Amino acid sequence: MAKAIVIGGGVGGLTAAHELIDRGYEVHVHEARTAWGGKARSQPVTGSGTGGRADLPGEHGFRFYPRFYKHVIDLMARTPVPGGGTVAGRLRPTTESAIALIDDDTWFRFFRRKLDKPYDVLGALELFFQTLDFDSADVALFGLKILQFLSSCDERRLGQYDATSWWEFLQGDRYSAKFQRQLRAVPRTMVAMDPKRGSARTIGTISMQLILDYASSGVTNDRTMGGPTSEAWIDPWVAHLTARGVHFHLGQRCVGLDVAGGRVAGARFTGGGATGAAVTGDHYVLAVPIDVAHGLISPTLAALDPALAALAAAPLDDLVSWMVGIQFFLYEDVPLVRGHIFYPDSPWALTSISQPQFWRHDGLFRRRYGDGEVGGLISVDISDWDTPGTFVPKPAKLCTPAEIEQEVWGQLKAALNGAEDDEQILTDELLHSAHLDDDLEYAAGAPLPPVNHARLLVHPPGAWALRPDAVSAVPNLVLASDYVRTHTDLASMEGACEAARRAVNGILARDGVAARAEIWPLTEPAQFDRWKRLDAALYRRGKGHVFELMHIDKAFAAAELLRRAAAFTGLARLDDWLDEIKVTEVVDGLLRRLGIDV
């Protein structure tokens, strides 16, 4: 039985352990923290639970499980829970969302609706932006850029779009100031994606997945967890793996990887009973965040793999950013909407969700958590840590925890209060307490900013070339974290889960084991395939996208775009550009003009 040493007990490490134990490996997982789950773990507020109740449930941030999270959901479906069922059964659908504007004292609720064709997503976007009273020319240009990305081939996305920012691709400077604010905020609300820092390839790919979620209906489009993450997911997962035979070593920090004979000879750990002596195995799975991995790549190890050497030499601060959560515990529950609320004009790029409404199948919140006084919980993600706040005129990085609480609470009140008949939805009397992410380390007497132990890759232009594959050139080392190259291509639990599956498949290939872990690519509507085929032909000839060849300008709406396309191909008319058959005719005409067999 081959032995695998997994370094890191977050989603990547636990995924690797799950897939390896299923295939008969001896698995040892070593985690530096005192709890499993990494950034996905819950962070109970120590001492807050009384009378037999659990401590109040803090988190790194709220949990969001969109439609394209196939790898994570598959593992949840394979993880049993006490009493029957699986972790996947504990997910809860969010059936609506909302946008709240601080400056306008208004917020808008959006319900999901079924769209018949993938192209209808543009109509949905147009209605969405009309509700928010955006300029039609802004909406037209944005719609065209979304169509351009969806009809761009993979080669162009990697060769051209990965070298530019999402902002540059969208031609962000051409929009009105109001719409620019929307463009800057929206990508940052769900994941650590900065449109001015992140590549057009990565942000565009994930944005298409999120946008296309609105082109279909169902409970899998957008889900949240039906309880605190560790309680609902991580604890049953670890219990299941323990019962299967995985060996867990908590509180052990990896301080070095020994190298001998062109391979890893051992991993050294301190804390949690470890002595610093090398722990040895047949395979080593490095499943730690990019900051930690960066520090573990010694010159000796880097010499064995050019990809590891490139990562070790990369300016880490240019690759990462902050996305950190804060929870507000309330005396009474304020459900708001059954889903997420976005605050596009928030200087700190906030997103929130009222969580107890999704947990009520387990009993009232105040009966299960805290001191019996807390009945509500609003979980907030803070995605911009570098812009001064409204009520505390400093960037979040330079604020104390109390100032962060004051500023975020102030932004929530400004956006949500007064929206309807001066109704005060959030009041100071409602606020019981707050919890800021434990991964921020505010050392006594140390200057600000704090140390952030959970920074995230933001995929700047060109970063794909710096990122290694899951299977390294070192014959017994693989990488299982969200910074490696994956289809998901996003610093997220889904990215970590896919990376771990790729890492495990590398081990299985080296050992000649046939039963591989399944990996799913991201999918986009098949109706765009012909457009992508056309774009691939143009890209190979050194030409721009067909929309660029037709000199599409901000003033033209989507229908005009397709009329121009019809004229460009020599077709006489294109009455209904949403008709799939006529779209096919347009593309076929372009392919024939380029001498390509259709």
GIRA-V807567 format. One record per residue. RES is the residue in three letters. SS is DSSP state (h for helix, s for strand, l for the rest). Layout:
BEGIN
res/ss
RES/SS
RES/SS
END
This chain:
BEGIN
res/ss
MET/l
ALA/l
LYS/s
ALA/s
ILE/s
VAL/s
ILE/s
GLY/l
GLY/l
GLY/s
VAL/h
GLY/h
GLY/h
LEU/h
THR/h
ALA/h
ALA/h
HIS/h
GLU/h
LEU/h
ILE/h
ASP/l
ARG/l
GLY/l
TYR/l
GLU/s
VAL/s
HIS/s
VAL/s
HIS/s
GLU/s
ALA/l
ARG/l
THR/l
ALA/l
TRP/l
GLY/s
GLY/h
LYS/h
ALA/h
ARG/l
SER/s
GLN/s
PRO/s
VAL/l
THR/l
GLY/l
SER/l
GLY/l
THR/l
GLY/l
GLY/l
ARG/l
ALA/s
ASP/l
LEU/l
PRO/s
GLY/s
GLU/s
HIS/l
GLY/l
PHE/l
ARG/l
PHE/l
TYR/s
PRO/s
ARG/l
PHE/l
TYR/l
LYS/h
HIS/h
VAL/h
ILE/h
ASP/h
LEU/h
MET/h
ALA/h
ARG/l
THR/l
PRO/s
VAL/l
PRO/l
GLY/l
GLY/l
GLY/l
THR/s
VAL/h
ALA/h
GLY/h
ARG/h
LEU/s
ARG/s
PRO/s
THR/l
THR/l
GLU/s
SER/s
ALA/s
ILE/s
ALA/s
LEU/s
ILE/l
ASP/l
ASP/l
ASP/l
THR/s
TRP/s
PHE/s
ARG/s
PHE/s
PHE/s
ARG/l
ARG/l
LYS/l
LEU/l
ASP/l
LYS/l
PRO/l
TYR/l
ASP/h
VAL/h
LEU/h
GLY/h
ALA/h
LEU/h
GLU/h
LEU/h
PHE/h
PHE/h
GLN/h
THR/h
LEU/l
ASP/l
PHE/l
ASP/l
SER/h
ALA/h
ASP/h
VAL/h
ALA/h
LEU/h
PHE/h
GLY/h
LEU/h
LYS/h
ILE/h
LEU/h
GLN/h
PHE/h
LEU/h
SER/l
SER/l
CYS/l
ASP/h
GLU/h
ARG/h
ARG/h
LEU/h
GLY/h
GLN/l
TYR/h
ASP/h
ALA/h
THR/l
SER/s
TRP/h
TRP/h
GLU/h
PHE/h
LEU/h
GLN/l
GLY/h
ASP/h
ARG/h
TYR/l
SER/l
ALA/h
LYS/h
PHE/h
GLN/h
ARG/h
GLN/h
LEU/h
ARG/h
ALA/h
VAL/h
PRO/l
ARG/l
THR/l
MET/l
VAL/l
ALA/l
MET/l
ASP/l
PRO/l
LYS/l
ARG/l
GLY/s
SER/s
ALA/h
ARG/h
THR/h
ILE/h
GLY/h
THR/h
ILE/h
SER/h
MET/h
GLN/h
LEU/h
ILE/h
LEU/h
ASP/h
TYR/h
ALA/h
SER/l
SER/l
GLY/l
VAL/l
THR/l
ASN/l
ASP/s
ARG/s
THR/s
MET/s
GLY/l
GLY/l
PRO/l
THR/h
SER/h
GLU/h
ALA/h
TRP/h
ILE/h
ASP/h
PRO/h
TRP/h
VAL/h
ALA/h
HIS/h
LEU/h
THR/h
ALA/h
ARG/h
GLY/l
VAL/l
HIS/s
PHE/s
HIS/s
LEU/s
GLY/l
GLN/l
ARG/s
CYS/s
VAL/s
GLY/s
LEU/s
ASP/s
VAL/s
ALA/s
GLY/l
GLY/l
ARG/s
VAL/s
ALA/s
GLY/s
ALA/s
ARG/s
PHE/s
THR/s
GLY/s
GLY/l
GLY/l
ALA/s
THR/s
GLY/s
ALA/s
ALA/s
VAL/s
THR/l
GLY/l
ASP/l
HIS/s
TYR/s
VAL/s
LEU/s
ALA/l
VAL/l
PRO/l
ILE/h
ASP/h
VAL/h
ALA/h
HIS/h
GLY/h
LEU/h
ILE/l
SER/l
PRO/h
THR/h
LEU/h
ALA/h
ALA/l
LEU/l
ASP/l
PRO/h
ALA/h
LEU/h
ALA/h
ALA/h
LEU/h
ALA/h
ALA/h
ALA/l
PRO/l
LEU/h
ASP/h
ASP/h
LEU/h
VAL/s
SER/s
TRP/l
MET/l
VAL/s
GLY/s
ILE/s
GLN/s
PHE/s
PHE/s
LEU/s
TYR/l
GLU/l
ASP/l
VAL/l
PRO/l
LEU/l
VAL/l
ARG/l
GLY/l
HIS/s
ILE/s
PHE/s
TYR/l
PRO/l
ASP/l
SER/l
PRO/l
TRP/l
ALA/l
LEU/s
THR/s
SER/s
ILE/s
SER/s
GLN/l
PRO/h
GLN/h
PHE/h
TRP/l
ARG/h
HIS/h
ASP/h
GLY/l
LEU/l
PHE/h
ARG/h
ARG/h
ARG/h
TYR/s
GLY/l
ASP/l
GLY/l
GLU/l
VAL/l
GLY/l
GLY/s
LEU/s
ILE/s
SER/s
VAL/s
ASP/s
ILE/s
SER/l
ASP/l
TRP/l
ASP/l
THR/l
PRO/l
GLY/l
THR/l
PHE/l
VAL/l
PRO/l
LYS/l
PRO/l
ALA/h
LYS/h
LEU/h
CYS/l
THR/l
PRO/h
ALA/h
GLU/h
ILE/h
GLU/h
GLN/h
GLU/h
VAL/h
TRP/h
GLY/h
GLN/h
LEU/h
LYS/h
ALA/h
ALA/h
LEU/h
ASN/l
GLY/l
ALA/l
GLU/l
ASP/l
ASP/l
GLU/l
GLN/l
ILE/l
LEU/l
THR/l
ASP/h
GLU/h
LEU/h
LEU/s
HIS/s
SER/s
ALA/s
HIS/s
LEU/s
ASP/l
ASP/l
ASP/l
LEU/s
GLU/s
TYR/l
ALA/l
ALA/l
GLY/l
ALA/l
PRO/l
LEU/l
PRO/l
PRO/l
VAL/s
ASN/s
HIS/l
ALA/l
ARG/l
LEU/s
LEU/s
VAL/l
HIS/l
PRO/s
PRO/l
GLY/l
ALA/h
TRP/h
ALA/h
LEU/h
ARG/l
PRO/l
ASP/l
ALA/l
VAL/s
SER/l
ALA/l
VAL/l
PRO/l
ASN/l
LEU/s
VAL/s
LEU/s
ALA/l
SER/l
ASP/l
TYR/l
VAL/l
ARG/l
THR/l
HIS/l
THR/l
ASP/l
LEU/l
ALA/l
SER/l
MET/h
GLU/h
GLY/h
ALA/h
CYS/h
GLU/h
ALA/h
ALA/h
ARG/h
ARG/h
ALA/h
VAL/h
ASN/h
GLY/h
ILE/h
LEU/h
ALA/h
ARG/h
ASP/h
GLY/l
VAL/l
ALA/l
ALA/l
ARG/l
ALA/l
GLU/l
ILE/l
TRP/l
PRO/l
LEU/l
THR/l
GLU/l
PRO/l
ALA/h
GLN/h
PHE/h
ASP/h
ARG/h
TRP/h
LYS/h
ARG/h
LEU/h
ASP/h
ALA/h
ALA/h
LEU/h
TYR/h
ARG/h
ARG/l
GLY/l
LYS/l
GLY/l
HIS/l
VAL/h
PHE/h
GLU/h
LEU/h
MET/l
HIS/l
ILE/l
ASP/l
LYS/l
ALA/l
PHE/l
ALA/l
ALA/h
ALA/h
GLU/h
LEU/h
LEU/h
ARG/h
ARG/h
ALA/h
ALA/h
ALA/h
PHE/h
THR/h
GLY/l
LEU/l
ALA/l
ARG/l
LEU/l
ASP/l
ASP/l
TRP/l
LEU/l
ASP/l
GLU/h
ILE/h
LYS/h
VAL/h
THR/h
GLU/h
VAL/h
VAL/h
ASP/h
GLY/h
LEU/h
LEU/h
ARG/h
ARG/h
LEU/l
GLY/l
ILE/l
ASP/l
VAL/l
END
